[in-house]
């Protein structure tokens, strides 16, 4: 799936089939449902889920928790604007 297809899917009721838990989390986040996004990020116990989890806690304003999850993801703490980080995570995960 390409980023444009992912973004177009945001008008649907549910995320497209075949997405990873981390991508489903990003989908729900883009729809404004932080709680659902967080739940799906927690369901992915790998580095991708940790990365999305970090982003979500940074978005929430919990820098300490975000820092923990960036570490679990093997990433440095991101200081980019949140929409830029969302886009870069989504693009990287879609390319896998």
N, C-alpha and C positions, 0 to 999 in steps of 0.2 A: 504494500500500500504506500502511496506517495503522500506527502504532507497535505497537498491540496485535497486529496480524497478524504483524508482524516478530518481536515477542517470542515469539509462539506458534510461529513457524517454527523457533525455536532447538532444539526437540525433534526436528527432522528430522535425517537423516544429512547432507544437503547443503543449501546455501543455496537459497532460491527462485530460479527463473529470472527473468531480466529485471532483476536488481539491477546497479548500477554496481560497478566494482571497489572503490570506497571503501566502499560499503555491504556488499559481501561481506567486506571487511576487518573492518568493525565486527561483522558476524555471527560470523566466526571468533573475534574477540576475546571476544565474549560467551560463546562456547563454551569459552574457556580456551586457545585455540591461538594464542599470540602470534606464533609463527613464520609460520604460514599467514596470519594477519592482516597482518603486516608485508609479506609477499610481495605480497599483493593491493594494499596501499596503495602499494607501489612501482610497481605496474603502472598506476596512475592518475597520469599526469604533470601533471595540472591542480591547481587550488587545492583541490578536494575531497580528492584523494589526499594532498596536502601537509598538510591539516588533520588527517586521520586519522593520517598518519605522525607528526605532532607529538604528538598524543594518545598514540600507542603508545610513543614514546620518553620521554614524561613518565611514563607508567605504568612503563616499564622503569627509571626513575630517572636517565636521561641528560638532564638539564636543558639542557645546552649544545646537544646535537643537537636536542632538542625546540624550543628557541628558534629555531634555524635554520629548522626546518620551519614553525613558526608564522609566521615572516616570509615564507616562500615562499607561505603560504596567505593572507597579508594579514590575519592575526589577531594579536591581542595574546596574550601568554603567559597561559594559563589557570591560575588558582589554585583553581578549584572542586574539590570532591572528584571523584575519577575517575568514579564512577558518574553523577554529575550531568553531567559533560562528555560522557560517552558518550551519554547520553540526549539532550542538546541537539544534538550533532552528528547523531545518527541522525534525530531529528525534522526537523531542517533539510534534510538530504539527501533524506529521504523526501518532503518537500513540494515538491521540485523537479520 
